Amino acid sequence: MEDFKISVIIPFYNAKDYIIQAVESALYQPETSEVIIIEDGSPDNGLHVCEQLASTHEKVRLLRHPGGENRGAAASRNLGITHAVYPYIAFLDADDFYLPNRFFRTVRVFQEHPDADGVYEATGTFFEDLGAKEDYQKSGLPLLTSIKKKDIPPDELFVELMRGGIGHFSFDAFTAKTSFIRSLGCFDEKLKIFEDTDLIFKLSAIGKLYPGNISEPVAIRRVHKNNRVTQYLIDKRKTYFHLDRVWQSFLEWGLKELPGDKRKWLIRRRFSQLRQIDYADHCNLDEFVTARSKMVSLVPKNPWTLVDAYCWRRFIPARPLVKTWINLPNRQL
C-alpha cells in the first residue's frame, strides 16, 4: 500500500539513554511518515537529546505540554494523537524499539480487511541487566506479550479478553486508523498508570481489531530498573488498587456504551478483578468487605448476577484467603 503512512507517537520521560534507538528504529520502517516525540517534563535533561533528534531528522517532530510541565503518559500520547497528520497511528515507548519489518504484516492485514480499525501483534522482551530480569520474572509477565489464541473474529475479541486466559497485546505492537482512535476520545488522562489497558478494552469493544504477527515479536520492550509498570506488578497490592481504578472507569464507560452481551461480560470481569484482593499480601477485613460491597452494588441494575455461576464463584472468598483466616489467631484477617 503506497498510501500506507503512519504517525509513530513516542512519549518521552526519563529515557534519554534509549530515545535515540527508539526513534531510529521507527524511522527505519518505510511506512513511517513521521515520528512525534512528546517531551513530558522529563527531569533527566533528555530534552536536549529530543531537540537534536528533531533537528537532525526531517520526519521527527518534538512537542511539549504548555510550560513544559509533566502531564503523564496518557496526556502525552493524546497530544501526539491530536497532532498526527497521517491516516494510521502506531505507538512506541521511549525505552523500547521496533524490529525490522515492523509493519510488514500490518499493511497486509489492512489490505485484506478494509473494515479493520486496528491490528494487534506481538511484543518481545530485552533485559538491560540481571536485576531487571529478576524483577520482571517476579511480576509474572510473559516474555512474549501477545494474544495466544489464533483467528479470533474481531466481533469476539472483547468477550475473549473479558473471559481471560488468552494473553494480551501492548501498544508497542498495535496500529490503528487515526480516525478510529480519535473517535473514542483517546486515552483517559485521569489514569496515571495502566491507561493503555483501559483503551485496549475500549478499542476491542467498539472496533474491529485483527491479528497481525502474533507468534513473533515486531517490537521489543526493554526491561530496566526504572520500568514503572514492572515495579507496580511486583507488588500485588499496588497492582490491585491501580487496576481497581482502571476497571471502575472502564465499567462506567461500558455501562453506557456497550450492548447487553458485552456489558454482561464486563460485569463478570469486574467481579473477577475485585476478587483479586483475596490474593494480595496481608489482605485485611476492610479491603475484603469493600471489594464484596462493590460486587453487591452492581446487583440492583443487573439482577441476573444473582443466578450467574461466574459471578457467584467470584463472590466466594478465594481458597488462599480462607486458609489465612483459619491460621490466624481468632480467625481475624
C-alpha positions in Angstrom: 0.0 0.0 0.0 1.8 3.1 -1.2 -0.5 5.3 0.7 0.0 3.4 4.0 1.5 6.3 6.0 2.0 6.0 9.8 2.5 8.6 12.5 4.6 7.0 15.3 3.9 8.5 18.7 6.6 8.3 21.4 6.0 9.9 24.8 9.3 10.8 26.5 10.0 10.7 30.2 13.3 9.7 31.9 14.6 7.8 28.8 17.5 9.8 27.4 19.7 6.8 27.2 17.2 4.9 25.0 15.3 7.5 22.9 17.8 7.6 20.0 17.4 3.9 19.4 13.6 4.1 19.7 13.3 7.0 17.2 15.8 5.4 14.7 14.0 2.1 14.9 10.8 3.8 13.9 12.5 5.9 11.1 13.9 2.6 9.7 10.4 1.4 8.8 9.5 2.5 5.3 5.9 3.1 6.4 6.8 5.7 9.0 6.0 9.1 7.7 6.5 11.0 10.9 7.7 10.4 14.4 6.2 12.6 17.1 8.1 12.8 20.4 6.2 14.3 23.3 8.6 15.5 25.9 6.7 15.2 29.2 8.7 17.4 31.5 11.4 14.8 32.0 13.8 15.5 34.9 16.7 13.6 33.2 17.7 16.5 30.9 16.7 14.5 27.9 15.1 17.5 26.3 18.4 18.3 24.6 18.5 14.8 23.0 15.0 15.1 21.8 15.8 18.5 20.2 18.8 17.1 18.5 16.7 14.3 17.0 14.1 16.7 15.8 16.7 19.0 14.1 18.6 16.0 12.6 15.7 14.1 11.1 13.1 15.7 8.9 10.4 13.3 9.8 10.8 13.9 13.6 8.6 16.5 15.4 9.0 17.4 19.0 6.0 18.5 21.1 5.8 19.6 24.8 3.0 20.4 27.1 2.3 24.0 28.0 5.0 25.4 30.2 7.0 22.2 29.7 5.0 20.5 32.5 4.7 16.8 33.3 1.2 15.5 32.4 1.7 11.8 32.3 1.8 9.1 29.6 -1.9 9.4 28.7 -1.9 13.1 28.1 1.4 12.8 26.2 0.0 10.2 23.8 -3.2 12.2 23.4 -1.2 15.3 22.4 0.6 13.2 19.8 -2.7 11.8 18.5 -4.1 15.3 18.2 -1.2 16.5 16.1 -0.8 13.3 14.0 -1.3 14.1 10.3 -1.3 10.6 8.7 -4.1 8.1 8.4 -2.6 5.5 10.7 -1.1 5.7 14.2 1.4 3.5 16.0 2.9 3.8 19.4 6.3 3.2 20.9 7.6 3.8 24.4 10.8 5.8 24.5 12.8 3.0 26.1 11.5 0.4 23.6 12.3 -0.2 19.9 10.8 -1.7 16.8 12.3 -4.6 14.9 12.9 -4.6 11.2 9.8 -5.1 9.1 7.7 -3.9 12.0 4.7 -3.1 9.7 5.2 -5.8 7.1 2.2 -7.9 8.3 0.3 -4.9 9.5 0.0 -3.5 6.0 -1.2 -6.8 4.6 -3.9 -7.2 7.2 -5.3 -3.7 6.4 -5.2 -4.7 2.8 -7.0 -8.0 3.4 -9.6 -6.4 5.7 -10.7 -2.9 4.6 -13.1 -2.8 7.6 -10.2 -3.2 10.1 -9.9 -0.4 12.6 -6.7 -1.8 14.1 -4.1 -4.6 14.0 -2.5 -6.1 17.1 0.7 -8.1 17.1 3.4 -9.4 19.5 6.0 -7.7 21.7 9.2 -9.3 22.8 11.4 -8.6 25.8 15.0 -7.4 26.2 16.6 -7.3 29.7 19.0 -4.5 30.4 20.7 -6.5 33.2 20.2 -9.4 35.5 18.5 -7.4 38.2 15.9 -6.2 35.7 15.3 -9.8 34.6 14.8 -10.9 38.1 12.3 -8.1 38.8 10.4 -8.9 35.6 10.2 -12.6 36.5 8.7 -11.6 39.9 6.0 -9.7 38.0 4.7 -12.8 36.3 4.7 -11.1 32.9 5.4 -13.3 29.8 8.5 -12.9 27.6 6.2 -12.6 24.6 3.3 -10.3 25.1 0.7 -11.4 22.6 -2.8 -12.8 22.1 -2.2 -16.6 22.4 -5.5 -17.7 20.7 -5.4 -17.5 16.9 -8.0 -16.4 14.5 -10.3 -14.6 16.9 -13.0 -12.8 14.9 -13.0 -9.1 15.7 -16.6 -9.3 17.0 -15.5 -11.9 19.6 -12.2 -10.3 20.7 -13.7 -8.3 23.5 -15.5 -11.2 25.1 -12.4 -13.3 24.8 -10.4 -10.7 26.7 -13.1 -10.5 29.3 -13.0 -14.2 29.8 -9.3 -14.0 30.2 -6.6 -16.6 29.6 -5.8 -15.6 26.0 -3.0 -13.1 26.8 -3.0 -9.5 25.8 -1.2 -7.1 23.5 0.7 -3.9 24.1 0.6 -0.6 22.3 4.2 -1.1 21.1 2.7 -3.7 18.7 -0.6 -2.0 17.8 -1.5 0.0 14.8 -4.8 1.8 14.3 -6.6 4.2 12.0 -6.1 7.7 13.3 -9.8 8.5 12.9 -10.8 5.4 15.0 -8.5 6.3 17.9 -9.8 9.9 17.9 -13.4 8.8 17.8 -13.0 7.1 21.2 -11.7 10.2 22.9 -8.1 8.7 23.1 -6.5 7.8 26.5 -8.2 8.6 29.8 -6.0 11.2 31.4 -7.4 10.6 34.9 -5.5 7.3 34.8 -1.8 7.6 35.6 -0.9 4.0 35.1 -2.5 1.1 33.1 -4.2 3.7 31.0 -3.3 1.6 28.0 -5.2 -1.4 29.4 -8.3 0.8 29.6 -8.1 1.9 26.0 -7.3 -1.6 24.7 -10.5 -2.8 26.1 -12.5 0.1 24.7 -10.9 -0.4 21.2 -11.7 -4.1 21.3 -15.3 -3.5 22.4 -16.1 -0.9 19.8 -13.9 -1.6 16.8 -12.8 -4.4 14.5 -9.3 -5.4 15.6 -7.5 -8.1 13.6 -4.3 -10.1 14.4 -1.1 -9.5 12.6 2.0 -11.3 13.6 1.1 -12.7 17.0 3.7 -15.6 17.1 6.9 -13.5 16.7 7.7 -10.0 18.1 7.5 -7.0 15.9 8.6 -4.7 18.8 10.8 -5.1 21.9 10.0 -3.9 25.4 13.3 -3.0 27.2 13.2 -4.0 30.8 15.4 -1.9 33.1 15.5 -0.9 36.8 13.3 2.2 36.2 10.4 0.4 34.4 7.4 1.8 36.3 4.9 -0.9 35.3 7.2 -3.8 36.2 7.7 -2.3 39.6 4.0 -2.0 40.2 3.3 -5.5 39.1 5.7 -7.0 41.6 3.5 -5.6 44.4 0.2 -7.3 44.1 -1.4 -4.8 46.5 -0.4 -1.8 44.4 -1.4 -3.6 41.2 -4.8 -4.3 42.6 -5.6 -0.8 43.7 -4.4 0.8 40.5 -6.3 -1.7 38.3 -9.3 -1.2 40.5 -9.4 2.5 39.4 -8.9 1.4 35.8 -11.7 -1.1 35.9 -14.1 1.3 37.7 -13.5 3.9 35.0 -14.0 1.3 32.3 -17.1 -0.1 33.9 -18.7 3.4 34.0 -17.9 3.8 30.3 -19.0 0.3 29.3 -22.4 0.5 31.1 -23.2 3.5 28.9 -21.6 2.4 25.6 -21.8 -1.4 25.3 -24.7 -3.6 24.2 -26.2 -6.3 26.5 -23.9 -9.3 25.9 -20.7 -7.3 26.1 -22.0 -5.5 29.2 -22.6 -8.8 30.9 -19.0 -9.9 30.3 -17.7 -6.6 31.5 -19.6 -7.0 34.8 -18.4 -10.6 35.1 -14.8 -9.5 34.6 -15.3 -6.7 37.2 -16.3 -9.4 39.7 -13.2 -11.3 38.9 -11.0 -8.3 39.2 -12.5 -7.3 42.6 -11.8 -10.8 43.9 -8.1 -10.3 43.2 -7.8 -8.6 46.6 -8.1 -12.0 48.1 -4.7 -12.9 46.7 -2.9 -9.7 47.8 -0.4 -10.0 50.6 -2.0 -9.2 54.0 -5.5 -8.7 52.8 -7.4 -7.1 55.6 -11.1 -7.3 56.5 -11.9 -3.7 55.3 -10.4 -4.4 51.9 -12.3 -7.7 51.6 -15.6 -6.1 52.6 -15.1 -3.2 50.3 -14.5 -5.5 47.3 -17.6 -7.5 48.1 -19.6 -4.3 48.6 -18.7 -3.2 45.1 -19.8 -6.5 43.8 -23.2 -6.2 45.6 -23.6 -2.6 44.3 -23.8 -4.0 40.7 -26.7 -6.3 41.5 -29.7 -3.9 41.6 -29.3 -2.8 38.0 -28.0 -6.3 36.9 -30.2 -8.8 38.8 -29.0 -11.6 36.5 -25.8 -11.7 38.6 -27.8 -13.3 41.4 -28.2 -16.5 39.4 -24.9 -16.3 37.4 -22.5 -19.0 38.4 -19.5 -17.0 37.1 -20.3 -14.1 39.5 -21.2 -16.3 42.4 -17.9 -18.2 42.2 -16.0 -14.9 42.4 -18.1 -13.7 45.3 -17.0 -16.6 47.4 -13.6 -16.0 49.2 -10.6 -17.4 47.5 -9.0 -20.5 49.0 -5.7 -18.9 50.0 -7.6 -16.2 51.9 -9.7 -18.8 53.7 -6.5 -20.7 54.7 -5.2 -17.4 56.1 -8.4 -16.9 58.2 -8.1 -20.4 59.6 -4.5 -20.0 60.6 -4.7 -16.5 62.2 -5.5 -16.1 65.9 -9.2 -15.6 66.5 -9.7 -16.1 62.8 -9.2 -12.4 62.1 -7.7 -11.0 58.9 
